[in-house]
Protein backbone atom coordinates (compact mmCIF):
# COMPACT_ATOMS: atom_id res chain seq x y z
CA UNK A 1 0.00 0.00 0.00
CA UNK A 2 1.27 3.47 -0.87
CA UNK A 3 1.92 6.10 1.75
CA UNK A 4 -0.71 8.81 1.33
CA UNK A 5 0.37 12.32 0.43
CA UNK A 6 -1.28 15.51 1.68
CA UNK A 7 -3.74 15.44 -1.23
CA UNK A 8 -4.62 11.74 -1.09
CA UNK A 9 -7.18 10.01 1.08
CA UNK A 10 -6.91 6.30 1.69
CA UNK A 11 -10.01 4.33 2.65
CA UNK A 12 -9.23 0.80 3.77
CA UNK A 13 -12.87 -0.26 4.03
CA UNK A 14 -16.15 1.52 3.40
CA UNK A 15 -17.58 3.15 6.48
CA UNK A 16 -21.00 1.85 7.39
CA UNK A 17 -23.48 4.17 9.04
CA UNK A 18 -24.36 3.18 12.57
CA UNK A 19 -27.93 2.33 13.40
CA UNK A 20 -29.79 5.13 15.15
CA UNK A 21 -30.56 4.47 18.79
CA UNK A 22 -32.94 6.24 21.10
CA UNK A 23 -31.13 8.50 23.52
CA UNK A 24 -32.00 7.85 27.12
CA UNK A 25 -30.63 9.64 30.12
CA UNK A 26 -28.35 7.19 31.91
CA UNK A 27 -28.80 7.06 35.64
CA UNK A 28 -32.06 8.95 35.35
CA UNK A 29 -33.67 9.47 38.71
CA UNK A 30 -37.17 10.32 39.67
CA UNK A 31 -37.79 13.88 38.46
CA UNK A 32 -41.19 14.12 40.18
CA UNK A 33 -41.53 17.64 41.56
CA UNK A 34 -38.75 19.09 39.39
CA UNK A 35 -39.81 21.82 36.96
CA UNK A 36 -40.51 21.84 33.25
CA UNK A 37 -41.84 24.24 30.65
CA UNK A 38 -45.35 23.42 29.41
CA UNK A 39 -46.26 25.02 26.07
CA UNK A 40 -48.90 25.09 23.40
CA UNK A 41 -48.58 21.88 21.34
CA UNK A 42 -45.97 21.99 18.58
CA UNK A 43 -44.82 19.30 16.11
CA UNK A 44 -41.35 17.80 15.91
CA UNK A 45 -39.61 19.54 13.00
CA UNK A 46 -37.98 16.33 11.71
CA UNK A 47 -39.40 15.18 8.35
CA UNK A 48 -41.87 12.33 8.72
CA UNK A 49 -42.01 12.50 12.53
CA UNK A 50 -45.52 12.70 13.98
CA UNK A 51 -44.40 13.50 17.57
CA UNK A 52 -46.22 16.52 19.04
CA UNK A 53 -44.75 18.09 22.16
CA UNK A 54 -46.66 19.93 24.88
CA UNK A 55 -43.48 20.61 26.87
CA UNK A 56 -40.03 21.84 25.93
CA UNK A 57 -38.27 18.66 24.95
CA UNK A 58 -34.97 17.31 23.72
CA UNK A 59 -34.75 13.95 21.99
CA UNK A 60 -38.51 13.65 22.67
CA UNK A 61 -37.88 13.75 26.43
CA UNK A 62 -39.33 16.48 28.64
CA UNK A 63 -36.50 18.68 29.89
CA UNK A 64 -36.58 19.18 33.66
CA UNK A 65 -34.77 21.39 36.14
CA UNK A 66 -34.47 20.93 39.88
CA UNK A 67 -35.09 24.61 40.68
CA UNK A 68 -37.93 26.79 39.39
CA UNK A 69 -35.60 29.79 39.08
CA UNK A 70 -32.79 27.98 37.22
CA UNK A 71 -31.39 30.49 34.69
CA UNK A 72 -31.43 27.90 31.89
CA UNK A 73 -35.07 27.04 32.56
CA UNK A 74 -35.97 30.73 32.49
CA UNK A 75 -34.04 31.19 29.23
CA UNK A 76 -35.79 28.22 27.57
CA UNK A 77 -39.17 29.61 28.69
CA UNK A 78 -38.24 33.03 27.32
CA UNK A 79 -37.24 31.50 23.95
CA UNK A 80 -40.57 29.65 23.81
CA UNK A 81 -42.40 32.91 24.57
CA UNK A 82 -40.60 34.69 21.72
CA UNK A 83 -41.98 32.14 19.21
CA UNK A 84 -45.53 32.26 20.59
CA UNK A 85 -45.70 28.93 22.46
CA UNK A 86 -47.24 30.42 25.65
CA UNK A 87 -44.77 28.80 28.10
CA UNK A 88 -45.75 28.03 31.69
CA UNK A 89 -43.29 26.73 34.28
CA UNK A 90 -44.97 23.83 36.09
CA UNK A 91 -43.89 21.05 38.46
CA UNK A 92 -43.05 17.93 36.42
CA UNK A 93 -45.16 14.83 36.98
CA UNK A 94 -44.15 11.39 35.64
CA UNK A 95 -47.62 11.14 34.04
CA UNK A 96 -46.50 13.85 31.57
CA UNK A 97 -44.11 11.40 29.92
CA UNK A 98 -40.40 10.50 30.00
CA UNK A 99 -38.03 13.19 31.22
CA UNK A 100 -34.37 14.12 31.15
CA UNK A 101 -32.43 16.53 33.28
CA UNK A 102 -31.42 19.57 31.21
CA UNK A 103 -27.85 19.23 32.48
CA UNK A 104 -27.62 15.49 31.64
CA UNK A 105 -28.91 16.32 28.16
CA UNK A 106 -26.26 19.02 27.77
CA UNK A 107 -23.54 16.63 28.99
CA UNK A 108 -24.68 14.05 26.41
CA UNK A 109 -23.98 16.53 23.60
CA UNK A 110 -27.51 17.90 23.25
CA UNK A 111 -28.91 15.06 21.10
CA UNK A 112 -32.03 15.87 19.11
CA UNK A 113 -34.94 13.95 17.61
CA UNK A 114 -34.67 10.97 19.90
CA UNK A 115 -31.38 9.66 18.50
CA UNK A 116 -27.88 9.54 19.84
CA UNK A 117 -25.16 10.94 17.56
CA UNK A 118 -22.73 8.30 16.20
CA UNK A 119 -19.71 7.68 18.43
C-alpha positions in Angstrom: 0.0 0.0 0.0 1.3 3.5 -0.9 1.9 6.1 1.7 -0.7 8.8 1.3 0.4 12.3 0.4 -1.3 15.5 1.7 -3.7 15.4 -1.2 -4.6 11.7 -1.1 -7.2 10.0 1.1 -6.9 6.3 1.7 -10.0 4.3 2.7 -9.2 0.8 3.8 -12.9 -0.3 4.0 -16.1 1.5 3.4 -17.6 3.2 6.5 -21.0 1.9 7.4 -23.5 4.2 9.0 -24.4 3.2 12.6 -27.9 2.3 13.4 -29.8 5.1 15.1 -30.6 4.5 18.8 -32.9 6.2 21.1 -31.1 8.5 23.5 -32.0 7.9 27.1 -30.6 9.6 30.1 -28.4 7.2 31.9 -28.8 7.1 35.6 -32.1 9.0 35.3 -33.7 9.5 38.7 -37.2 10.3 39.7 -37.8 13.9 38.5 -41.2 14.1 40.2 -41.5 17.6 41.6 -38.7 19.1 39.4 -39.8 21.8 37.0 -40.5 21.8 33.3 -41.8 24.2 30.6 -45.4 23.4 29.4 -46.3 25.0 26.1 -48.9 25.1 23.4 -48.6 21.9 21.3 -46.0 22.0 18.6 -44.8 19.3 16.1 -41.4 17.8 15.9 -39.6 19.5 13.0 -38.0 16.3 11.7 -39.4 15.2 8.3 -41.9 12.3 8.7 -42.0 12.5 12.5 -45.5 12.7 14.0 -44.4 13.5 17.6 -46.2 16.5 19.0 -44.8 18.1 22.2 -46.7 19.9 24.9 -43.5 20.6 26.9 -40.0 21.8 25.9 -38.3 18.7 24.9 -35.0 17.3 23.7 -34.8 14.0 22.0 -38.5 13.6 22.7 -37.9 13.8 26.4 -39.3 16.5 28.6 -36.5 18.7 29.9 -36.6 19.2 33.7 -34.8 21.4 36.1 -34.5 20.9 39.9 -35.1 24.6 40.7 -37.9 26.8 39.4 -35.6 29.8 39.1 -32.8 28.0 37.2 -31.4 30.5 34.7 -31.4 27.9 31.9 -35.1 27.0 32.6 -36.0 30.7 32.5 -34.0 31.2 29.2 -35.8 28.2 27.6 -39.2 29.6 28.7 -38.2 33.0 27.3 -37.2 31.5 23.9 -40.6 29.6 23.8 -42.4 32.9 24.6 -40.6 34.7 21.7 -42.0 32.1 19.2 -45.5 32.3 20.6 -45.7 28.9 22.5 -47.2 30.4 25.7 -44.8 28.8 28.1 -45.7 28.0 31.7 -43.3 26.7 34.3 -45.0 23.8 36.1 -43.9 21.1 38.5 -43.0 17.9 36.4 -45.2 14.8 37.0 -44.2 11.4 35.6 -47.6 11.1 34.0 -46.5 13.9 31.6 -44.1 11.4 29.9 -40.4 10.5 30.0 -38.0 13.2 31.2 -34.4 14.1 31.2 -32.4 16.5 33.3 -31.4 19.6 31.2 -27.8 19.2 32.5 -27.6 15.5 31.6 -28.9 16.3 28.2 -26.3 19.0 27.8 -23.5 16.6 29.0 -24.7 14.1 26.4 -24.0 16.5 23.6 -27.5 17.9 23.2 -28.9 15.1 21.1 -32.0 15.9 19.1 -34.9 14.0 17.6 -34.7 11.0 19.9 -31.4 9.7 18.5 -27.9 9.5 19.8 -25.2 10.9 17.6 -22.7 8.3 16.2 -19.7 7.7 18.4 
